[in-house]
Amino acid sequence: MKNFFFFFLLALGVHAQTQAPVSPMNATQYGVVLDHPDMKKVTLQPDVRFLSDAKSQLHMDVYQPPGLKPHEKRPAIVFLNAIGDEPGQDKVKSWGIYATWPRLIAANGYIGISMETDGNRIQESIQGIFDFLVKNGAQYGIDAERLGVYAASANVQESVTYLMGEKAYKGIKAAVLYYGWPPAGPYREDLPVLAVVAQSDAHPGTFDHLWKDVLVNHAPWTLKMATGLPHAFDAFDDSDNSRRVIQETIAFWKNYLEPVPAPSWKPSIAREIIAYHYWGKPEKTLPLLERLVADYPKDTEALSYYAQELMRIEKMPEAEVVYQKILQLEPNNVNQMMNYSGLLYRQNKTAEAEKYIAMAINSGKMDANAYSRLGFLLLVAGKDLESAKYYETAVAMRPAGLDYYNLGCAYSKSKNPDKAFPALEKAIELGYNSRNQFENDGDLAPLQSDPRFKAMIDKTK
């Protein structure tokens, strides 16, 4: 927040220029509100020069943990200064928050770093400190391949610009953003970020873009609302609520900077298959399934996955052979009868499909979930009238919002708006009421020119 930092700089400027006793209202003197008994044991290496040229002489303070051995390397957290230092005023790295946060980090076993920045070359200054750490970090106990960063308030904009750019140092494994306004994406898929929003900053519309950009970019961000906390809470809100957020922040860094413990079990092909199945990657799943069903030729679960993946790449005859084998092994399996009938419908083998549906119904094992599943299989197969028939049965047995919604889709696709709208209205009544879903589902496109559609949409959320 620029106004906040203007206040910071104004208070600092008065102190620097007059050399008067520090006022209790000088905001820069207050440090992080979480304490640690080993903070007094931390070793400080002050004013280590990390960038030197005709334009600038920039320094960093290095806080080393107690017990750091010679030649040992630890992860480090860099507290980014992305606003610059004003000539004639105290350096940002000397402010209370930037002198105690890295000390707290060192007390927790890592290296803490605070830095100077040339306000006329912020991006170069940030790049400069990482270039230095790559070349010289080891002599200060720093593992340059395991770095975290912290940026707060007005520092967030320029920091995110650097972190999301092509030149960002890849040894940065985790970033923390405190109560600042990140610029719009694109955001990286390979950099975990913890973004903490203070409640006092959460004005309407302020962060609307953030979650959308995270989703669009598949970015590994964790968004935390610091409920009940003000801007700069880690310095000014001396409460357990603040301390808990700080503890979560340290845990976030550790989660990404420490090695993940190796599992005690051996890798499982079946587990890998299930993961790729949910990813929708048949090119990965099918070779593994072929190996699995060769080893377990009578495993109907494995065969069922195999059939589904074959259907996904439109190999219908091959999938049909697999379903036939499944039903030879388990002739009374109602779920597999329905799966097979859905496949037969997709191949326009209507009579044979209906034979297996009749077998499933006559088994006496069909409940509302089974009819709903059958309705969905037929809806996906493009057999909309048949799908509607079984969804009608499902909602008669057990009214459910999703089933009514899919029933409305089936009627919409079959050009029957007079039945589609009542079903969709019932879905909304039962809580299936996502406005985005209703507006963007292609199955409902035939209804959008009908005046009833807008009236219905107005009831969604």
Secondary structure, DSSP 8 states (H G I E B T S, - for coil): -HHHHHHHHHHHHHHHHH-----TT-GGG---S---GGGGG-EEEEEEEEEESSS-EEEEEEEE-TT--TT--EEEEEE---S---TTS--GGGSHHHHHHHHHHHHTTSEEEEE---TT-HHHHHHHHHHHHHHHGGGGTEEEEEEEEEEETTHHHHHHHHHTSTTS-TTEEEEEEES---------SS--EEEEEEGGG--TTTTHHHHHHHHHTT--EEEEEETT--TTHHHH--SHHHHHHHHHHHHHHHHHHS-----SS---HHHHHHHHHHHT-HHHHHHHHHHHHHH-TT-HHHHHHHHHHHHHTT-HHHHHHHHHHHHHH-TT-HHHHHHHHHHHHHTT-HHHHHHHHHHHHHTT---HHHHHHHHHHHHHTT-HHHHHHHHHHHHHHS--HHHHHHHHHHHHHTT-HHHHHHHHHHHHHTT---HHHHHH-GGGGGGTTSHHHHHHHTT--
